[in-house]
Each structure stands twice: as C-alpha cells, then as structure tokens.
Amino acid sequence: MSDYISDKTVNDLMHFLEGSPSCFHAVRSMTEELAGNGFSELKENRKWQLRPGGKYYVTRNSSSLIAFAIPEKGIKGFRIIASHSDSPSFKIKENPELVSEEQYVRLNVEGYGGMLCAPWLDRPLSVAGRVIVKKRSQEAPLSSCDLPSRDASSRDLSSRDLPSGSLPVCEKLVCIDRDLLLIPSLAIHMNREANSGYKYNLQKDMLPLYGNITAKDTFLTAVADAAGAEKEDILGHDLFLYNRQPASVWGASGEFISAPRLDDLQCAFASLQGFLSGRKQEYLALHCVFDNEETGSATKQGAASTFLYDTLTRIHEALGYSREDYLIHLADSFMLSADNAHAVHPSHTDKSDPSNRPYLNGGIVLKFNANQKYCTDGVSAAMFRELCSRAEVPVQTFANRSDMAGGSTLGSISNTRVALKTADIGLPQLAMHSPYETAGVKDTEYLIRAAKEFFS
C-alpha cells in the first residue's frame, strides 16, 4: 500500500480553506476550478443543451453545487460523491448593532448549526457571506464591474431567485479581510465557577464586540465598502462570523493540520480533486456539494431538496432518455456521502466505541449506525472496501458507542429523494464543530485517491 503524501495536497487544501470563509465562497472557489478544467455553467432557469462527453456544473442559491461529466458512449448508471459547504458559525441578524452602556457596539448574532461555543471566544474574527444590492442604472454590466479586491465578486440574480417584477438586483460576495471582531470572555474573578462548567447563553455570552461608541452605525457601511457597493443599496444579506486564524501544519513530525471548516470542506476539496482526475468514462459522474447540512438539510439547496433529483432528470431528458431509463440507471448507481468523522480523542478515549476507533492519518472512515443515521450497509461497505483496496488507501470504521446518540449526515437524507446504494464515509478529525478543527495531513490525499478510483 502506497503511503506517499504530497506536500502540494496539503498546501492546496490550506489555500482552498483560506479562500472559503463562507459556503458562498467555497462554492465560488469550486466553480472557478471547474471552469478552469473545461466545465460549462448551466442555469436552472434556462434550457439545457447537453451532449455526450460534455462537462457541466450548476449551482443553487450560490451555496450548493452539482458538477457532472457525461460519458461519450451512453450512461450505465451514476457515480456520486456528496459533501456539504456549510459549517457551524454565527449568523449576523438584521439590524445588527447593539449599544452597551453608551460605550461599546456589539453585533447581534444567532447560532447556525451545533457549534462548540468556547473556542469562539478571545480570538480574532471577521465577517463573510453575501449581500444583495440594488443595481444602479448607470452601472456597467456586472461582468465588467470594478471590484475592490479578490474577496468581492458579483453576479446577476436570475428569475428563479426573485419574483417577476422585482427591482434589478445583484448578489455580491463579501469577505472583510481584517481582524474586525472578538467575543471577550468574562474574567475568572467575575465568575469563579467558570472552570467548573459553564452553560453559554447565545444572546448574552456570544455577541461579538465590534468597536467603541464611535463605531455606531458603521457596520453596514464597512460591509458595503467590502462589497464595492453603497450602504443604502443593500437590500438583504447572509453574513456569518469566521475565524481569522489561518490553517497550520504542526506536530512533532508535521503530522497534523488544524484549520477552520475542515468539516466538511476537507471532503468537498478531496472529492473535487478526485472527480477532476478520474476518467469518468462509463457512468454519469457527479460531484455534489449541498448547503445546510448543519441545520438538517431541509432547505431548497439542502440534501433533502429536489436539487439532485431535478439535475438527474433534466440530464436524462436533455439526452433523450426515458423515465424508465432513469430508474434503470438509478438501480445501477452508487453514492458516497462524504462528511468528516470523529477520531478517538487522546484525552477522552472512553467516548469512542470499543472496537470501531478511527485515528488521524489512519485512512478514510467508513461509518455505521444501526438506526440508519448513516446509510452504510453490508453491500455498500463491501463495495467501498474493494474500491479502497484498488486505490491502495487504508479504511477505518466508526460507530457511536451504543449508549451515546450520534449525528446524521447527507446520505440517508438524500436517499429520500434519490434512492440508490450509498456508503457514508468521512475523514477522521478532532474538535468537530470548533472554529479550529484538527485532522491528519495524510487523510486528504487518501480520499483524493479513492475518489479518483471511484470516478474511473
């Protein structure tokens, strides 16, 4: 079994994470790479003209993505890897500024997903996401807009995003690329029980400090400046806090990587690389990245939506296949639901199952659950193990302790819309749902190799 790991893989992953402070930025990064590899963009509100051998991608809500490659000689079935673009964070509320004691300005936020609160404290933070702005009549077409930095981009919102008769607007991605915010802890002197366990109140304890009183009424101006827009033109926003600490490779032999948003951008990155390098000759190959997994996937762009079903059926219709052809292809298909997995924690080894114990740098994790929180069964497990044997990458197994409830992920949810043989997999990590998570430097490349084999 080959164990050579390229430094380039780790560096490319770190670069991808740095450029993906929000789900919108992550999808933009992937579409740019797809376009650079000859993939053409499709729009959901336009007719699709597809051809055998063609390579395409489509997005929904700017936060979910499906890329696919059509084989030259007809479709035998589907090969799908699904991951997700979102991570637990704090979302900026409407009317965000809150004044304290006529001295401080904080931002009003609410939790997105099930985050670990404590690691968000006392570290530099900033804001990223998107704003929806009114297009001024004198503006040049958006494709030629002058943008203030690489961290802002814009596109017209299509008719599927807005009701007919709406004002012309555009979407601009925003990343304020400086230390802007911090959530300060309460001193031990004012809470002597802080180290004995503390229940965080999101409305009281987790509001970030933005500035002193002179910062009042400036936050949306700062957002507008980052977007290259005017404050009064902002009609809506989806903005999130993000951790400013860059990714780091560390450990006695440089064996670990820590970074924001490893769950699940590590899998999204690896599956995209395998998708691009795989041969994709017989099966319809799909790289899927859904949004809102951290909140249950029940959105128009989540795994529980019609996005995958709509895409598959439109492909079949555009290529002249029948409804029965679609069902036949579905029966000969396989999906990998790729979402990171819990490694054994060195200080809490008792929290892991006695016999299914994944470790960092130990290989891809195959996940099992009797109640189908993970959809791996005997058949899909066998198929995935054989795949990894061919790719010469190690496989580990994960199951929750029988007396501890676990989370769910994309596989079983997606199968309620598009039912096919599926295995739930992931890469092992520590501190899941922290703003700074830890994984092994080898495991990303293991998944790239397996994904390449899968798509070949």
N, C-alpha and C positions, 0 to 999 in steps of 0.2 A: 504494500500500500504506500503510495507516494505521499510524503509529508512536506514537500517543499511549498513554502508560502511566500508569495511575492510581496516585497515592501510596497510595490505600486498599488496592490489591492487595498492595503491599509490606508495609504495616503489618499487614494481616490475616494474611499469611504469617508474619511475625515473631511475632504473637500465637499462632498455631497451633503454631509450633515451641516457644515458651516453655511452652505447656500440654501438650507431648507429650514428656516426658523419657524415656518408655519406650514400647514397642509397645502396651502395655495402655492407656496414657494417650492415645496417638494414636487408637486405635480408639474410646475413650470420647468424645474430642472430636468425632469424625466422627459417631458415633451421636447425640450431643446435637444437632448441627446438622441431621442428617436428621430427627430427631423434631420439631425446631422448624419444619421445612418440610413437615410433614404425613405423614411416613413412619411406618408402624406396625411395631413389632418382632414378628418371628416367632421361635419357638423350635424347635430341631431335634428336640426330644423331644415336640413337640405336633403335632396335625394342623393342616394349613394350610387356612384358608378364604380363598381369593383371589377377586378379581373384576376384570373388565376396568376399566381406569382406575385400579386400585389402586396404591399406592406402599408398598413394604415394605423391611425390612432384616433380616438375620440375621447373627449372629456365631458364631465357633467359637473356643474357648479364650480368649475375650476379647481375642485378638490378631489375628484375621483377620475380615474384614467383607465381605459382599456386599449391596449395596443394588440394588433393581431397581424399574422402573416398567413396568407392563403397559399396552400401548396399548388404547384404547377399542374398536377395531374389528377385533381379531384380530392375531395375531403373524405377521409376514412373515419374521423372522429375528432374530438377536441383534446388538446393538452393545455391545461390551465394552471397557472400559479397565481394565487390571490394573496395580497398583503393589504396593509392599511396605511393611510397617510397621516392620520391624526395621532396626537399624544396628549396625555393629561396636562392641563395647564389652567390658567385663569383667564377668563374672557372679560374684556372691558365692557361694562354696561353702558347703556345710553345715559346721557347727562353725567359723565363720569367723575367730575371734580367734586371733592368733598373738602370743606374747610374745617380745620380743627383749631380751636382756641384763637382764631384770628391770627394764627402764626404759621400753620402748615397747610399744604394742599396734598391730599391723598387722592387716589383713584378708586372708584367703586368697581369692584370686580366680583365675579361669581365663578365657582369651581366648574371646570369642564373635565369630566371623567373622574376616575378614582385616584387622585394623586396622593403621594406622601407629602404632607404639609411641611414638616420640619426642615427638609433640605432647601426649601424655597427661601428661608429666612437668611438675612445677612449676606446676601450675595448680589452682585450687580445684575440688574435685569433691564430689559427694554421691551419694545412693542413691535409686533409684526402681524401682518394679515393683509386685508384688502379694504379699500374704501370704494364706494360707488359715488361718482361725481357727475354733476351736470356738465354736458358738453356745451361750451360757448360757441356761438355761431361762427365766430371768426377763427376758431381753432382749425389748424391743418388736420388732415385725416390722421387718425390715431397711429397708423403705421409709420408716420413720419414725425410724431410728436418728439420734441426735445425733452429728454428725461434727465432728472438731476443726477442720477447715479445708477449703478447696476442693480441697486436694491429696489428700484421702482420700475414697473412696466405697466402697460395699459392695453386694453382691448375693448372693442365694442361689445356690449351685451346683446345677444341675439334675441329674437322674438320669443323664444321659449322661456327666457328669463324674465320677461316683462309682459304685462297685458298690453293688448293693442291700444294705441292712442296715448301711450306714456311719453313723457318727455325723453328726448335723446340723452342717454347717459353712457358712461363708460366705467369700467372696472379698472382700478389701479392697485397693483401690489405695493405694499409698504413694508419697509424694514428700517426702523430708526437705528442706525448703525453706531450707537454710542451708549455708554453706561448712563441710563436715564432714571431708573427706579431702584428702590430697595425696600424690602419688608423688614424693619428692625425688630429684633427680639425684645422682650421685656427683661430687664436686668434681674439677675438672681436675687438681688436684695429686695425686689418688689414682689417676688413670687418664690419663696423659699422651697416650695414643693415642685418647682419646675423639673427637677431631675428625678422626681418620683412618679412621673407620668403626667401628661397634660392633654386635655381634650381641646383641640383647636376650634375656635368659633370663626367660620369663614368670614362673617360680616364684621367681626371685631379685630381678629388677630392677623388676617391675611391681606389687608389692604395696603398696597404699596405707597410709599412716600414719594411724591413727585417733586416737591420743592417747598420753599418758604412762601409766605403770603404773596410775594411779588410774582409768583408763578400762576396766580389765579387767572382763569380764562385764557390760558395759553396752550393747553394740551392739544386741542383740535387744530390749533394753528401749527404746532410742531408736526402733527400728523400730515396736515395739508402740505407743509413745506417738503416733507419727505416724499410725498406723492407728486410733487410738482403741480399742485392744484391750489385753488383758493379755498379758505375755510368755509365761506358761505356757499360754495358749490358742493360740499359734501352732503349727500342725501342719505347715506347709510354706511355702516361699517361692520366688519367682522374682524376684530383685533384681539390679539392674545399676548400675554406676557411670554417672554422667552428668556432662558438663561444665557448670559453673555459669556460664560466660561467656555473656552474652546476645547475641542477634543484633545485628549492626551494619551500617548502610549507610555506605559510605566511598568514597574515591577523589576525584580532582580535581573531578569533577562529580557525585559521589554515584552513580557508575555500578555499583558492586559491592555485593553483600551477602555477609556471612560469618556463619555460624551453625552450631551443631551439627545433625547429622542431616538436612542437605539431601538426601543420598542415603538414603532415597528419599522423604522426606516432602514435598519440594517438588513432586514429581509427584503424590503422593497428594492434596495440597491442591488443586493446579490441576485435576486430573481431577474431584474432587468439585464444585468450583465450576462447571465446565462441565457436569457431569451435572445439577446442580440448575437451571441456567439454560437448558439445551436443551429443545426442545419434546417430544421422546420420543413421537411420535405413531404411528409405523408399526412400529417394531422394538422388541423387548424390550430395554430399555436397562439395562445393568448396570455399576455401579461396584464393582470388586473390589480389595480390599487384602489381600494374603497375608502371613503371617509366615514367618520362617526362610529368606528368600531368601539371606541372607548365609552360611548354612551348607548350602546345596544344595537347600532346599525339600522335602526328603523327610521331612515330618512330617505329622501328621493335619490341621494347619492351613496347610500349605505349598501352593505351586502344584502340586506333584506329588501332592497328596492328592485325595480324591474330592469336596472341598468344592464346587467349581464344578459338576461333573457331578451331584452329588446335588441341588444347588439347581435347576439347569435341568430335570432330570427331574421333580422334585416340582412345579415350576411347571406343567409340561405336564400332569401327572396331575391336579392340582387344577383345571385349567381344562378338562379333558375331552379333551385331545389324545391321539393315539395315539403309540406308539413310532415309527411311520413318520413322523408329523408332526414329531416331534423331529428325526429325521435330515434331513428336508427343510429344516426351519428352519436346522439346523446348516450345511447346504450353502450357504445364502444369508446367511451371517454374516461378521462381520469383528471382529477384536480388535486393540487397540493395547496392546502390552506396554511400559509407561512406566517406565523406570528410567534414572537420570541417566547422562550420557556424559562422557568425558574431553575437555576443551578442550585446545587447544595450550598448553603451559606456556611462559611467556615466557623462562625460563632454560634450558629443555630442549626446544627446538623440534625437535631431531633425533629425539625419541622418538615423534613423530607421523608418520602416513602421509604420503608426499609430496604426494598430491593430495586427500585427504579430511581436512580440517583445520578442525574447528569452533572457534568463538571465543565468548567470553562476550558476551551481548547480540546474538548473530548469529542467533538463532532456534532452533526445535526441531531436534533432531538425529535423522536417520534412520540407523539402524545396520545395517551389513552384515558378514557373515562367511561365507566360502565353505564352512566346515565346520559351518555352522548353529548356532554358538554364539548367533548372532542369527538369527531366522527370517524376516527380510525377504527377499522375492524380487522379481522384476521386476513381478509383478502387484500385490502389496501395496504396493510402493514407488510405483507409478503411482497407486494409489487414494489413498494418503496425500498425495502431492504435489497431486493435484487437490483433495482436502479442504482443504489449507492455502491453495491458491490462492483457493478460495471464501471462506475465513475471513480472507484478506488477512494472513497471517503468513508470515514467511520460514522456509525449510527449509535445513538444512545436512546434510552427510553425514559419517559416521565409519566408518572401518575401521582395524583394527590394522595396524601395519607387518607385512609378510609374514614377517619373521624374528622376530616377537615374539608370544608366546601371549597371548590375551586372556581375559577372564572370560566367564561366561554369565549369563543372566538368566531372567525369568519365561516368556517366550514359548514357546520350544521345550519347556521342561519342562511347562508347562500343556497344550500340544498333545498330549502323550502320553495325556492323559485326555479332553480335549475338543478334537478336531482341527478347525480352521477357519482361514480365511485370516487371517494375522497379520503385522503390521509391528512391529518393535522400534524404539522411539523413546526419547528422553530429553532432558533439558535439560543444556547444557554447564556443566561445573564444573571447578574446580581442587582439588587436595588431597583427592581422593576417599578415603574411609575414614580421614581425620583426624577428631579430635573437634571440629574447627572448619574447615569447608569453605567454599569461596568460589564464588559464581555471579554472574550478571549480573542487574541489577534488572529488565530488560525481559522476560526469558525466561519468567517465571512467567505473565505475562499473555498471552504468545503461546500457551502451552499451554491456558490457560483458553479463549481464543477458538477454538482448534482443537477442543477437547473440546466446546464448545457447538455448533459446527457439526456435529461427528460425531454428537452425540445429537439433532440436529434433522433 
